[in-house]
C-alpha cells in the first residue's frame, strides 16, 4: 500500500483562486501543491530550476514544517516513518 496520497486533487470541484476568502485560499494551496508534486511535472521541472530556486523551495518547506508540526507529527505525517 502506498504511503502517500493526493486524493484532494482528484475530487475537488470548487474554485481554484486566491484572495477570495480563507477557505478558498486553503483549498487553492492544497490544489496547487498536489498538482505541483505530480511525478510527471516534477520530472520535467526540477532539472530546469536554478540552484537558488531549489534552495528556496527546500528551505521554505522545511521552515513551514518546523513552524507548524511537532516532532512526532513531522515523523508520522511528513517522513511517514512511524507507520
Phi, psi and omega in degrees: 000137180292142178278333185254150179222154176222055185285329183304312183297332182281341185239346185288130180236006182278186180294135172248097181203170183227138177101002180279305176199170185300315182298316179294320177299315179298316179295322179296319178295315177301314180300308182298316182293322178290321175295317183297324185274004178304133184303317182295316178296315181299320178301322181282321191273317189304317180293342180268347180288144175286166176301320179295319179294319177300313179298316182300314179296312182301310184288328177295315179297315179297320179297315180297314179300315181295323182285336190237355178238141171287168179301314177297321178296318177303315182290318184278321185271322182265303181285334182056038182262004178255013182261000000 
